[in-house]
């Protein structure tokens, strides 16, 4: 009888891991973007020039929010987990 429930347990674990990954992505990615944006604002016009590292950091932070799915998709994953879909 235990072997019969194993796929359900594995599915529950996978769902939990997707939920945790989604939460991590939203929190970390948006925080990184926020910090990079503030650094860009501090540097003013120089923040947009390629000779300054802040331009690359801002560009990389922006891509990070899109790399493994947008924040909206991650929010849908979290919502589905919370409501039990």
C-alpha positions as CSV (number, residue, x, y, z in Angstrom):
1,X,0.0,0.0,0.0
2,X,2.9,2.4,0.6
3,X,4.2,2.1,-2.9
4,X,0.8,3.2,-4.2
5,X,1.0,6.6,-2.3
6,X,4.6,7.3,-3.4
7,X,3.7,9.2,-6.6
8,X,1.3,11.4,-4.6
9,X,4.1,12.2,-2.1
10,X,6.5,12.9,-4.9
11,X,4.0,15.2,-6.6
12,X,3.4,17.1,-3.3
13,X,7.2,17.5,-2.8
14,X,7.6,18.8,-6.4
15,X,4.7,21.3,-5.9
16,X,6.3,22.5,-2.6
17,X,9.7,23.0,-4.3
18,X,8.1,25.0,-7.2
19,X,6.3,27.1,-4.6
20,X,9.5,27.8,-2.7
21,X,11.4,28.6,-5.9
22,X,8.7,31.0,-7.0
23,X,8.8,32.8,-3.7
24,X,12.6,33.0,-3.8
25,X,12.6,34.3,-7.4
26,X,10.1,37.1,-6.6
27,X,11.9,38.3,-3.5
28,X,15.5,38.0,-4.6
29,X,15.1,39.1,-8.3
30,X,13.0,42.1,-7.5
31,X,15.3,43.2,-4.6
32,X,18.4,42.9,-6.9
33,X,16.6,45.0,-9.6
34,X,15.6,47.6,-7.0
35,X,19.2,48.0,-5.7
36,X,20.6,48.2,-9.2
37,X,17.9,50.8,-10.2
38,X,18.8,52.9,-7.1
39,X,22.5,52.7,-8.0
40,X,21.7,53.8,-11.5
41,X,19.8,56.8,-10.1
42,X,22.7,57.7,-7.9
43,X,25.1,57.7,-10.8
44,X,22.7,59.8,-12.9
45,X,23.5,60.1,-16.6
46,X,26.8,58.2,-16.1
47,X,24.8,55.1,-15.1
48,X,23.7,54.7,-18.7
49,X,27.3,54.8,-20.1
50,X,28.8,51.4,-20.9
51,X,32.2,52.4,-19.4
52,X,30.6,52.4,-15.9
53,X,30.0,49.0,-14.2
54,X,26.6,50.2,-12.9
55,X,25.2,50.0,-16.4
56,X,26.1,46.3,-16.7
57,X,24.7,45.6,-13.2
58,X,21.4,47.3,-14.0
59,X,21.1,45.4,-17.4
60,X,22.0,42.1,-15.7
61,X,19.5,42.7,-12.9
62,X,16.7,43.5,-15.4
63,X,17.4,40.3,-17.3
64,X,17.4,38.3,-14.0
65,X,13.7,39.2,-13.5
66,X,12.9,37.7,-16.9
67,X,15.3,34.7,-17.0
68,X,13.3,31.9,-15.4
69,X,9.9,33.3,-15.9
70,X,8.4,36.7,-15.2
71,X,7.3,37.7,-11.7
72,X,3.7,37.5,-12.9
73,X,4.2,33.8,-13.8
74,X,5.8,33.1,-10.5
75,X,3.0,34.8,-8.7
76,X,0.5,32.5,-10.5
77,X,2.5,29.5,-9.4
78,X,2.4,30.6,-5.8
79,X,-1.4,31.4,-6.1
80,X,-2.1,28.0,-7.5
81,X,-0.2,26.4,-4.6
82,X,-2.0,28.5,-2.0
83,X,-5.5,27.8,-3.4
84,X,-4.7,24.1,-4.0
85,X,-4.7,23.7,-7.7
